[in-house]
Amino acid sequence: MKFSTRVRYGMRAMLELAQSGEDRPVPLTVLAQRQNLSIKYLENLFHALRDAGLVLASRGPHGGYRLARPADGITVLEVAQALDGRVHLVECVGNPRFCDQTNHCQTFPLWADLSRVLEVRMAQISLSMLVRNELSLVEVIHE
């Protein structure tokens, strides 16, 4: 499985907001410069994040975007789903009509189970955990 560029860049932008503080809006121009992304691309990402209720926008000279909730209440799964929809390792798990073999595919249960494990783990990881670097490879391996 490979996460889309939208998810990877969106996650980086959300972490920037988490690091800036809950009540301090960050202008897209600042995010674009820090992340080396175009403002147009970020506008597209933030439209989806705003529609999902993850960010709030404010206008004016001190305007920008900020998290809609505290960083410890926003998960990696929520960000990924806002930007790309459901998280699946293979297409057939999210869309059984994708493959005409789904009903009798011997590997479908494996992909469905692994997709669910990934979803559960992503739901356990908050933006604040990433900001505080509380996620370690050892922790993931031993759970």
C-alpha positions as CSV (number, residue, x, y, z in Angstrom):
1,M,0.0,0.0,0.0
2,K,1.1,3.5,-0.8
3,F,-0.4,6.6,0.7
4,S,-1.2,9.3,-1.8
5,T,0.7,12.5,-2.1
6,R,-2.4,14.3,-0.8
7,V,-2.3,12.3,2.4
8,R,1.5,12.8,2.9
9,Y,1.4,16.5,2.3
10,G,-1.8,17.0,4.1
11,M,-0.4,15.2,7.1
12,R,2.7,17.5,7.1
13,A,0.5,20.6,6.9
14,M,-1.7,19.4,9.7
15,L,1.4,18.8,11.9
16,E,2.5,22.4,11.1
17,L,-0.9,23.6,12.5
18,A,-0.6,21.3,15.5
19,Q,2.8,22.8,16.3
20,S,1.7,26.4,15.9
21,G,-0.9,26.2,18.7
22,E,-4.6,25.8,18.8
23,D,-5.6,29.4,18.6
24,R,-3.0,30.8,16.2
25,P,-4.1,30.7,12.6
26,V,-1.4,29.9,10.0
27,P,-1.7,31.6,6.6
28,L,-1.5,29.3,3.6
29,T,1.4,31.4,2.3
30,V,3.4,30.4,5.3
31,L,2.5,26.8,5.0
32,A,3.3,26.8,1.3
33,Q,6.7,28.3,2.0
34,R,7.6,25.9,4.8
35,Q,6.3,22.8,3.0
36,N,7.6,23.9,-0.4
37,L,4.1,23.5,-1.9
38,S,2.0,25.7,-4.1
39,I,-0.8,27.7,-2.5
40,K,-3.2,26.3,-5.0
41,Y,-2.4,22.8,-4.0
42,L,-2.8,23.6,-0.3
43,E,-6.1,25.3,-1.0
44,N,-7.3,22.1,-2.4
45,L,-6.1,20.0,0.5
46,F,-7.5,22.5,3.1
47,H,-10.9,22.6,1.4
48,A,-11.2,18.8,2.0
49,L,-9.9,19.2,5.6
50,R,-12.3,22.0,6.3
51,D,-15.2,20.0,4.9
52,A,-14.3,17.1,7.2
53,G,-14.4,19.4,10.2
54,L,-10.6,19.1,10.9
55,V,-9.6,22.8,10.3
56,L,-11.2,26.2,10.7
57,A,-10.5,29.1,8.4
58,S,-10.4,32.8,9.4
59,R,-10.0,35.8,7.1
60,G,-8.3,39.1,7.5
61,P,-4.8,40.3,8.2
62,H,-4.2,37.7,10.9
63,G,-6.2,35.0,9.1
64,G,-5.3,31.5,8.1
65,Y,-6.1,28.0,9.2
66,R,-6.0,26.3,12.6
67,L,-7.1,23.0,13.9
68,A,-10.8,22.7,14.6
69,R,-10.1,20.5,17.7
70,P,-7.1,20.0,20.0
71,A,-4.3,18.0,18.3
72,D,-4.8,15.1,20.7
73,G,-8.3,14.8,19.4
74,I,-7.4,14.5,15.7
75,T,-6.2,11.2,14.4
76,V,-4.0,10.2,11.5
77,L,-7.0,8.1,10.2
78,E,-9.3,11.2,10.2
79,V,-6.7,13.2,8.1
80,A,-6.2,10.3,5.7
81,Q,-9.9,9.7,5.2
82,A,-10.6,13.4,4.7
83,L,-8.1,13.6,1.9
84,D,-8.5,10.1,0.3
85,G,-11.6,8.4,1.6
86,R,-11.4,5.0,3.4
87,V,-8.0,3.4,3.9
88,H,-7.5,0.1,2.2
89,L,-4.5,-2.0,1.3
90,V,-6.0,-3.1,-2.0
91,E,-8.9,-1.7,-4.1
92,C,-11.2,-4.7,-3.7
93,V,-11.5,-4.2,0.1
94,G,-13.1,-0.8,-0.4
95,N,-14.9,-1.7,-3.6
96,P,-16.0,-5.3,-3.9
97,R,-17.2,-4.6,-7.5
98,F,-13.6,-3.7,-8.4
99,C,-12.8,-7.4,-8.9
100,D,-15.2,-10.2,-10.0
101,Q,-13.2,-12.7,-7.9
102,T,-13.9,-11.0,-4.6
103,N,-16.6,-13.5,-3.5
104,H,-14.3,-16.5,-3.9
105,C,-10.9,-14.9,-3.6
106,Q,-8.7,-16.8,-1.1
107,T,-6.6,-13.7,-0.3
108,F,-9.6,-11.2,0.2
109,P,-9.9,-12.1,3.9
110,L,-6.2,-11.3,4.4
111,W,-6.4,-7.9,2.7
112,A,-9.6,-7.0,4.6
113,D,-8.1,-8.0,7.9
114,L,-4.8,-6.1,7.3
115,S,-6.8,-3.1,6.2
116,R,-8.8,-3.2,9.4
117,V,-5.6,-3.5,11.5
118,L,-4.2,-0.5,9.7
119,E,-7.3,1.5,10.3
120,V,-7.4,0.7,14.0
121,R,-3.7,1.7,14.4
122,M,-4.2,4.9,12.5
123,A,-7.1,5.7,14.7
124,Q,-4.8,5.4,17.8
125,I,-2.3,7.9,16.6
126,S,-3.1,11.6,17.2
127,L,-1.4,14.6,15.7
128,S,-0.1,15.5,19.2
129,M,1.6,12.1,19.5
130,L,3.4,12.8,16.2
131,V,4.3,16.4,17.3
132,R,5.7,15.1,20.6
133,N,7.5,12.2,18.8
134,E,5.7,9.7,21.0
135,L,5.5,7.0,18.3
136,S,8.4,4.6,18.1
137,L,9.0,1.7,15.8
138,V,9.6,-0.5,18.9
139,E,6.1,0.4,20.2
140,V,4.5,-0.5,16.9
141,I,6.4,-3.8,16.6
142,H,5.6,-5.0,20.1
143,E,1.8,-4.2,20.1
